[in-house]
Amino acid sequence: MMMNTTLAQLRTLKLDGLATGLEEQLAQPAMAAMSFEERLALLVDREVHARNDRKLVRLLKNAHLKYGQAAIEDIDTRPSRGIDRREVMSMALGDWVSAGHSVLITGPTGAGKSWLACALAQYACRRGHSVLYQRVPRLQEELRIRHGSGTFGKWLIQLAKTDVLVLDDWGMGAIDSMTRSDLLEIIDDRTAHKATIITSQLPIEHWHAWIGDATIADAVLDRIMQRHHRFNLTGDSLRQTTAKHQLKEKNIDPS
């Protein structure tokens, strides 16, 4: 009865990992041979891991990644793709997030830019960093709504606190003057403090023209390029390759 009360109290205190660990110890007679200190250390370790797992689930949920299952361990580094695994892993394992670096990923449609961005962002979550994924074409409408509702300022503060911001499909479609100014505000808040991942079909040398206003373009690119890592993906569309492979598996002529 006393142990049931203890377990209930642990769960009331939201120490679920510790409570589960204690239940497991009670079910294993061999644990009686261990010292109090050893058993306590195992229980604390169980609670720490449980909290880390819950935090990761929360971070991934809040990130809204387009490819939530993307992982750097699964990166396709065939020579035709233009990705050096050692370079990706070295960067991912480094301090690019805490140092506020930019990661610029360019390449043709279907080359895996968004997937790589999500893989890097997912790994950042695994290391305890907050992440938010945004598609730039939809961001323009999001900004309009927030300006209209008066929530833009509050949202800007939230973005500034986010450790990694993913801006996917940068340079796809024209942007208006308000979006240009908002992008500058977003990027400026992150410079040298928070990390930003940008993916684009548009080569970096054309970004200035896409932004449009020369003064704002200079300011945005100056901040993005201060400390950055660059990946230029190549090769055929992975979407087409996957579709052809699926057709072949079903004995259907891809042509």
Beta strands, then each sheet from edge to edge (+ up, - down):
strand 1: 102-106
strand 2: 131-135
strand 3: 164-168
strand 4: 195-200
strand 5: 228-232
sheet 1: 2+ 3+ 4+ 1+ 5+
end
